[in-house]
Amino acid sequence: MKRILASLLLGCAIAATPAPVLAQSNSAQEAARRDTEMGKALPLRQIEAIVFRTLGAPLCSNTGGQGNCYEYLGPAYDPNAVAYRLKFMRNSRVTFVDIDARTGRVLSRAR
């Protein structure tokens, strides 16, 4: 019994210890932040607004999830290309929209 209790206490102590990995930022996220601060890239919110206007259907968050809408899955930043890839799902199909982070020009759209 003492052995089980000691194991549980040790497990709880390990679980409660903050992991250094969690405190580290993603390098692409750091690059996006740096490029935006330097004026090399548009802010993500501005990029998202441009792409949202080009979708041709509303975001599910704006319709309460009703109807034929896009669910926004999130962005990915490519620091080498200075471009974002925004991911959406609609009717069980994923759509990728690549956009130049410097100009806000839509580069491609793939399903």
C-alpha angles and dihedrals in degrees: 000000000000089000092054092047091049091050092050092049092049091049091051092049091052093047092050093052111098113242115232090217091064091056093055120093125231110260092228090052090050090049091050091050092047093047091049093048091049091050091245093117136031117248114271093242090058091048090050092050091053093050095043089057091054098051099089092220133061126262114258089236088063094049100040089250092297124135133352100339140143121251109212110227097181146260135288121198125214107199093190093057094031087228139126127221112206117198126211136174125212126168090351092305124115119224123195121202116192115201133183105243092206098056106014091238115150106240101185145343121209135177 
